[in-house]
Amino acid sequence: MKIMEGNKIRLRSRVRTIVRGTEMIFGLKNSFNSLKCWDSSTIKLLQTWREGGTIQEFFSQIRVLGGENEHSYHQFLNTLISEGFFEKLDIKHNLAMQDYARWAKTVDFFSEFETDEISRFDYMERLRNSKVLVVGLGGMGSWVLYQLLCLGIGNIYIIDGDRIEITNLNRSILYTPTDVGRWKKDCAIEVAQKFAPTTKVEGHVGYLTSAESLTPYLDGVDLVIGCADQPLWLVQQWIGEACMQKQIPFITGTGGKVGPLCIPGKTACIMCHLAGLIEKNPDLEKSIEIQRELPTGHSGGIVSSGSMAASFIAGEAFRYISGAMKPTTLNSMWGMQPNLTSQIIPVKKHSACKVCEINQLVKSES
């Protein structure tokens, strides 16, 4: 960011300072600068740089405290400023003061990624102005919603057709024993209103039964997150079909896998992954159809599995919507093993994908 004389500035919160013997190292991203020697005066200067001031004020303090190291301090400060280690304090933004106070640490996080074109506040405003739809509020979806609230997503729509059962309480963060028997959607909205009152959360009681059953809720949505896993593979297909028709990015998570994050027409989707599996094993498609007819059991579930997958999903939403970082699951899936280790699984667009086929129809119609 260009810094002019008179601008109030401060050392970015994300700048790390590490002391190694006589050397003090300053690190930001993959950039490092170091003072070859430091003393008590250096600590006083650093405190001022952290709190903020003008360049002129910093130089005046260096003249008072620098002693025989005055020239080195001048050079070092100029280097830090020129290499982006400082941020402006007088940036105009549209965040409400209540929101800025709540998400100040998130704004500080974005400081590392700001440029002359995009400020740390711009990134935060993208989150606050966004709308995310979450399908399913169980052991994974409840954690996804909670983290979206923490991240500052400004508008959230939730869909779930279940009532809370006591067995949900071992892995869901939103519900308590007194909620048993109530609609998950209603409890989730109540929790959200108390936890993040300036975030708008709405919902619908119901299940997905087709792509068309999701379509009415997609207006203005920036990202759809699928956390439901039944009916097997169909729910992912329905989400994909509806989102592809409306050209809305989507990501799903089931069991120990998350993704891919699909950007319609640009990246692979979850059904590309299935098409690839069927290509390798043609009997799989029939097996899935039979599996849907079988009485379902339950593999059991613990909170660590669902919450870890939810964290990854929320992180992908954060990366995509803010634009500060590239999502990890573009053309890839994140997979977690029973021992809680994880891996990234490449996924290629597949010519036999029924969902991506819709994108071609949408383009031809437009």
C-alpha positions in Angstrom: 0.0 0.0 0.0 1.3 3.5 -0.9 2.1 5.4 2.2 2.4 9.2 2.0 3.9 11.7 4.5 1.3 12.5 7.1 -0.4 9.1 6.9 -1.0 7.4 10.2 0.6 4.0 9.9 1.5 1.0 12.1 3.4 -2.2 11.9 0.9 -4.8 10.5 -0.5 -7.1 13.2 0.6 -10.2 11.2 4.3 -9.1 11.3 6.2 -11.6 13.4 9.1 -10.5 15.5 11.6 -13.2 16.6 14.8 -12.7 18.6 17.8 -14.9 17.9 20.8 -13.9 20.0 21.8 -10.4 18.9 19.5 -10.4 15.9 15.8 -9.3 15.7 14.0 -10.8 12.8 10.8 -9.3 11.3 8.7 -11.7 9.1 5.6 -11.2 6.9 4.4 -14.0 4.6 7.7 -15.2 3.0 9.6 -11.9 3.5 12.1 -11.4 6.3 14.2 -8.5 7.4 16.5 -8.3 10.4 18.3 -5.9 12.7 21.7 -7.3 13.4 21.7 -5.9 16.9 19.0 -4.7 19.3 18.7 -3.3 22.8 16.1 -1.7 25.1 15.7 1.2 22.7 14.7 -1.2 19.9 11.9 -2.6 22.1 10.6 1.0 22.7 10.7 1.8 19.0 8.9 -1.5 18.2 6.2 -0.7 20.7 5.5 2.7 19.0 5.5 1.1 15.6 2.9 -1.4 16.8 0.7 1.3 18.2 1.0 3.6 15.2 2.0 7.1 14.2 3.3 9.1 11.2 6.7 8.4 9.6 7.8 11.8 10.8 6.9 10.8 14.4 8.8 7.5 14.0 11.9 9.3 12.7 11.8 11.8 15.6 11.7 9.0 18.1 14.6 7.3 16.4 16.6 10.6 16.7 15.9 10.5 20.5 16.5 6.8 21.1 18.7 5.6 18.3 22.1 6.7 19.6 24.9 5.3 17.6 22.4 3.0 15.8 20.3 5.9 14.5 21.3 5.5 10.9 20.6 1.7 11.0 17.2 2.3 12.5 16.4 4.8 9.8 17.4 2.4 7.0 15.6 -0.5 8.6 12.3 1.5 9.1 12.4 2.6 5.4 13.0 -0.9 4.3 10.0 -2.2 6.3 7.8 0.5 5.0 8.8 0.0 1.3 8.3 -3.8 1.6 4.8 -3.5 2.9 5.4 -4.3 6.6 3.3 -1.3 7.6 -0.4 -0.5 7.1 -2.3 2.7 6.9 -4.7 3.5 9.8 -6.9 6.0 8.1 -8.5 3.8 5.5 -12.2 4.6 4.7 -14.5 1.7 5.0 -18.2 0.9 5.2 -18.2 -1.6 8.1 -20.5 -0.7 11.0 -18.6 0.1 14.1 -20.2 -2.9 15.9 -19.1 -5.2 13.1 -15.6 -3.7 13.0 -15.2 -4.2 16.7 -16.3 -7.8 16.5 -14.2 -8.8 13.5 -11.2 -6.6 14.2 -8.9 -9.7 14.4 -10.2 -10.9 11.1 -9.5 -7.5 9.6 -6.0 -7.8 11.0 -5.7 -11.2 9.4 -6.6 -9.6 6.0 -3.9 -7.0 6.5 -1.3 -9.4 5.2 -3.1 -9.7 1.9 -4.1 -6.1 1.1 -2.8 -4.3 -1.9 -3.1 -0.8 -3.4 -6.3 -2.0 -5.0 -7.9 -4.1 -2.2 -7.7 -3.1 1.5 -8.1 -5.3 4.5 -11.6 -3.7 5.0 -12.6 -4.6 1.4 -12.0 -8.3 2.2 -14.1 -8.1 5.3 -16.9 -6.3 3.6 -17.0 -9.1 1.0 -17.8 -11.5 3.8 -20.3 -9.2 5.5 -22.1 -8.6 2.1 -22.1 -12.2 1.1 -24.9 -14.8 1.3 -24.2 -18.5 1.9 -26.8 -21.3 1.9 -26.2 -24.3 4.1 -28.1 -27.6 3.4 -28.2 -29.8 6.5 -27.6 -28.9 10.2 -26.4 -32.2 11.7 -23.0 -33.2 13.0 -21.2 -31.3 10.2 -23.7 -28.6 9.2 -24.1 -27.3 12.8 -20.4 -26.7 13.0 -20.3 -25.1 9.5 -23.0 -22.6 10.5 -21.2 -21.8 13.8 -18.0 -21.1 11.9 -19.6 -19.0 9.2 -21.0 -16.9 12.0 -17.5 -16.6 13.5 -16.0 -15.7 10.2 -18.4 -12.9 9.6 -20.5 -14.1 6.7 -23.3 -11.5 6.7 -26.3 -13.5 5.3 -26.9 -17.2 5.9 -29.8 -19.3 4.7 -30.3 -22.8 6.3 -32.3 -25.8 5.2 -33.0 -28.9 7.3 -36.0 -31.2 7.7 -35.1 -32.9 11.0 -36.0 -32.4 14.6 -33.3 -32.6 17.3 -32.8 -36.0 18.8 -30.8 -36.6 22.0 -28.3 -38.7 19.9 -27.4 -35.5 18.0 -25.9 -33.9 21.1 -22.6 -35.9 21.0 -21.5 -34.1 17.9 -23.5 -30.9 17.3 -22.6 -27.6 18.7 -25.8 -25.7 18.4 -28.2 -27.8 20.4 -28.8 -28.6 24.1 -30.9 -31.3 25.9 -33.8 -28.8 26.3 -34.0 -28.5 22.5 -34.8 -32.2 21.9 -37.9 -32.5 19.7 -37.6 -29.0 18.2 -36.8 -28.3 14.6 -33.1 -27.9 14.0 -33.7 -24.9 11.9 -35.5 -23.0 14.6 -32.8 -23.7 17.3 -30.0 -22.8 14.9 -31.6 -19.4 14.1 -32.1 -18.7 17.8 -28.4 -19.5 18.6 -27.3 -17.4 15.6 -29.3 -14.4 16.7 -27.8 -14.4 20.2 -24.3 -15.1 19.0 -24.1 -12.8 16.0 -27.1 -10.4 16.2 -25.9 -8.3 13.2 -25.8 -11.4 10.9 -29.0 -12.2 9.1 -29.9 -15.9 9.3 -33.1 -17.3 7.8 -34.2 -20.9 7.2 -36.6 -23.5 5.9 -37.9 -26.8 7.4 -37.6 -29.4 4.7 -35.6 -31.9 2.7 -34.1 -31.8 -0.7 -36.1 -34.1 -3.0 -34.9 -32.8 -6.3 -32.8 -30.0 -7.8 -36.1 -28.0 -8.2 -36.7 -28.2 -4.5 -33.5 -26.2 -3.9 -34.0 -23.6 -6.7 -36.4 -21.3 -4.8 -33.8 -20.5 -2.2 -30.9 -19.6 -4.5 -31.7 -16.0 -5.2 -28.7 -13.8 -4.3 -26.7 -16.7 -3.0 -22.9 -16.6 -3.5 -22.1 -20.1 -2.3 -24.0 -23.3 -1.5 -22.6 -25.6 1.1 -24.1 -29.2 1.2 -23.8 -31.0 4.5 -26.5 -33.6 3.9 -25.6 -37.1 2.9 -28.9 -38.8 2.1 -30.2 -40.0 -0.3 -26.8 -41.4 -1.2 -25.1 -39.3 -4.0 -28.5 -38.0 -5.1 -28.4 -35.0 -2.7 -25.0 -34.0 -4.1 -26.4 -34.4 -7.6 -29.5 -32.2 -6.8 -27.3 -29.5 -5.2 -25.0 -29.6 -8.2 -27.8 -29.5 -10.8 -29.6 -26.6 -9.1 -26.4 -24.6 -8.7 -25.2 -25.3 -12.2 -28.5 -24.1 -13.6 -28.2 -20.8 -11.6 -24.4 -20.6 -12.1 -23.7 -20.6 -8.3 -20.5 -22.1 -6.8 -21.0 -25.0 -4.5 -19.1 -27.4 -2.2 -20.3 -30.5 -0.4 -19.0 -32.5 2.5 -19.9 -36.1 3.5 -18.2 -38.5 5.9 -14.5 -37.7 5.7 -14.4 -35.9 2.4 -14.9 -32.3 1.4 -15.2 -30.8 -2.1 -14.4 -30.1 -4.8 -15.4 -26.5 -4.6 -17.1 -26.1 -8.0 -17.1 -22.9 -10.0 -19.6 -23.6 -12.7 -18.0 -24.0 -16.1 -14.5 -23.7 -14.7 -13.7 -26.5 -12.3 -14.6 -30.1 -11.6 -17.5 -30.9 -9.3 -18.3 -33.8 -6.9 -20.3 -35.6 -9.6 -17.2 -35.5 -11.8 -15.5 -37.5 -9.1 -18.4 -40.0 -9.1 -18.3 -40.3 -12.9 -14.6 -41.1 -12.7 -15.2 -43.8 -10.1 -17.9 -45.3 -12.3 -15.6 -45.3 -15.3 -13.1 -47.4 -13.3 -15.8 -49.6 -11.9 -19.0 -49.8 -14.1 -20.8 -51.9 -11.5 -20.6 -49.0 -9.0 -23.6 -47.1 -10.4 -25.9 -50.1 -9.9 -24.5 -50.8 -6.5 -25.3 -47.2 -5.4 -28.9 -47.6 -6.6 -29.3 -50.8 -4.6 -27.6 -49.3 -1.6 -30.3 -46.6 -1.5 -33.0 -49.2 -1.2 -31.3 -51.1 1.7 -32.3 -50.4 5.3 -29.9 -47.8 6.6 -27.8 -48.4 9.7 -25.4 -45.9 11.3 -21.7 -46.0 11.3 -21.6 -44.0 14.5 -20.0 -40.5 14.8 -17.8 -38.5 17.0 -17.5 -34.7 17.1 -13.9 -34.5 15.9 -14.7 -36.0 12.5 -17.6 -33.7 11.7 -16.0 -30.6 13.2 -12.7 -31.1 11.4 -14.5 -31.4 8.0 -16.7 -28.4 8.9 -13.6 -26.4 9.6 -12.2 -27.2 6.2 -15.5 -26.3 4.5 -15.8 -23.0 6.3 -12.2 -22.3 5.5 -12.9 -22.9 1.8 -15.9 -20.5 2.0 -13.7 -17.9 3.7 -11.0 -18.2 1.0 -13.4 -18.1 -1.9 -15.7 -15.3 -0.8 -13.0 -13.0 0.5 -10.8 -13.6 -2.5 -7.7 -13.3 -0.2 -6.5 -16.8 -0.9 -7.0 -19.5 -3.5 -9.3 -22.3 -2.2 -7.6 -25.7 -1.7 -10.4 -27.8 -3.2 -10.6 -26.3 -6.7 -10.3 -29.5 -8.8 -9.5 -31.4 -5.6 -11.0 -33.0 -2.6 -9.9 -33.0 1.0 -10.0 -36.4 2.5 -9.6 -37.5 6.2 -8.5 -40.9 7.3 -9.7 -42.7 10.4 -6.5 -41.8 12.2 -7.3 -38.1 11.5 -4.5 -37.6 8.9 -5.7 -36.0 5.7 -4.8 -35.8 2.0 -5.7 -33.8 -1.1 -7.2 -35.9 -3.9 -7.1 -34.5 -7.4 -10.4 -34.4 -9.3 -10.6 -33.8 -13.1 -13.6 -32.6 -15.0 -15.3 -35.6 -16.5 -17.1 -35.7 -19.9 -19.7 -38.1 -18.5 -20.7 -35.8 -15.5 -24.4 -35.2 -15.6 -24.1 -32.0 -13.5 -21.4 -30.3 -15.6 -23.5 -31.2 -18.7 -26.1 -28.7 -17.5 -23.5 -25.9 -17.7 -23.2 -26.5 -21.4 -27.0 -26.3 -21.8 -27.1 -23.0 -19.8 -24.4 -21.5 -21.9 -26.1 -22.6 -25.2 -29.4 -21.1 -24.0 -27.8 -17.8 -23.1 
